[in-house]
Amino acid sequence: MRIFGFLLAAAFLASCGANGAPLRPNANVGVSVGNGGVNTNASVGATNGTVSVGVGF
Protein backbone atom coordinates (compact mmCIF):
# COMPACT_ATOMS: atom_id res chain seq x y z
CA MET A 1 0.00 0.00 0.00
CA ARG A 2 2.85 2.38 0.81
CA ILE A 3 4.45 1.74 -2.61
CA PHE A 4 1.13 2.40 -4.35
CA GLY A 5 0.81 5.75 -2.55
CA PHE A 6 4.37 6.70 -3.50
CA LEU A 7 3.76 5.82 -7.17
CA LEU A 8 0.51 7.78 -7.17
CA ALA A 9 2.22 10.86 -5.67
CA ALA A 10 5.10 10.61 -8.16
CA ALA A 11 2.66 10.38 -11.09
CA PHE A 12 0.73 13.39 -9.79
CA LEU A 13 3.87 15.50 -9.44
CA ALA A 14 5.12 14.47 -12.88
CA SER A 15 1.85 15.53 -14.51
CA CYS A 16 1.61 18.97 -12.88
CA GLY A 17 3.31 20.81 -15.75
CA ALA A 18 2.10 18.58 -18.56
CA ASN A 19 -0.26 21.18 -20.02
CA GLY A 20 1.91 24.22 -19.34
CA ALA A 21 3.52 26.40 -21.95
CA PRO A 22 6.64 24.84 -23.48
CA LEU A 23 10.03 26.45 -23.06
CA ARG A 24 11.13 28.31 -26.18
CA PRO A 25 14.89 28.64 -26.64
CA ASN A 26 16.38 31.89 -27.86
CA ALA A 27 19.86 32.97 -28.91
CA ASN A 28 21.53 36.22 -29.91
CA VAL A 29 24.94 36.92 -31.43
CA GLY A 30 26.35 40.37 -32.08
CA VAL A 31 29.45 42.15 -33.38
CA SER A 32 30.13 45.83 -32.86
CA VAL A 33 32.96 48.05 -34.10
CA GLY A 34 33.97 51.19 -32.25
CA ASN A 35 36.95 53.25 -31.12
CA GLY A 36 37.98 50.45 -28.76
CA GLY A 37 38.10 47.86 -31.55
CA VAL A 38 35.82 44.97 -32.44
CA ASN A 39 33.60 43.56 -29.71
CA THR A 40 31.52 40.39 -29.85
CA ASN A 41 28.71 39.25 -27.61
CA ALA A 42 26.38 36.27 -27.43
CA SER A 43 23.49 35.16 -25.26
CA VAL A 44 21.38 32.04 -24.91
CA GLY A 45 18.27 31.45 -22.89
CA ALA A 46 14.76 30.09 -22.68
CA THR A 47 11.33 31.55 -21.98
CA ASN A 48 7.86 30.21 -21.38
CA GLY A 49 6.14 33.58 -21.78
CA THR A 50 6.07 34.43 -18.08
CA VAL A 51 9.59 33.56 -16.92
CA SER A 52 12.80 34.05 -18.88
CA VAL A 53 16.26 32.76 -18.05
CA GLY A 54 19.41 33.54 -19.97
CA VAL A 55 23.19 33.74 -19.93
CA GLY A 56 25.27 36.32 -21.78
CA PHE A 57 28.86 35.90 -22.89
C-alpha positions, 0 to 999 in steps of 0.5 A, a space after each residue: 500500500 505504501 508503494 502504491 501511494 508513493 507511485 501515485 504521488 510521483 505520477 501526480 507531481 510528474 503531470 503537474 506541468 504537462 499542459 503548461 507552456 513549453 520552453 522556447 529557446 532563444 539565442 543572440 549573437 552580435 558584433 560591434 565596431 567602435 573606437 575600442 576595436 571589435 567587440 563580440 557578444 552572445 546570449 542564450 536562454 529560454 522563456 515560457 512567456 512568463 519567466 525568462 532565463 538567460 546567460 550572456 557571454 
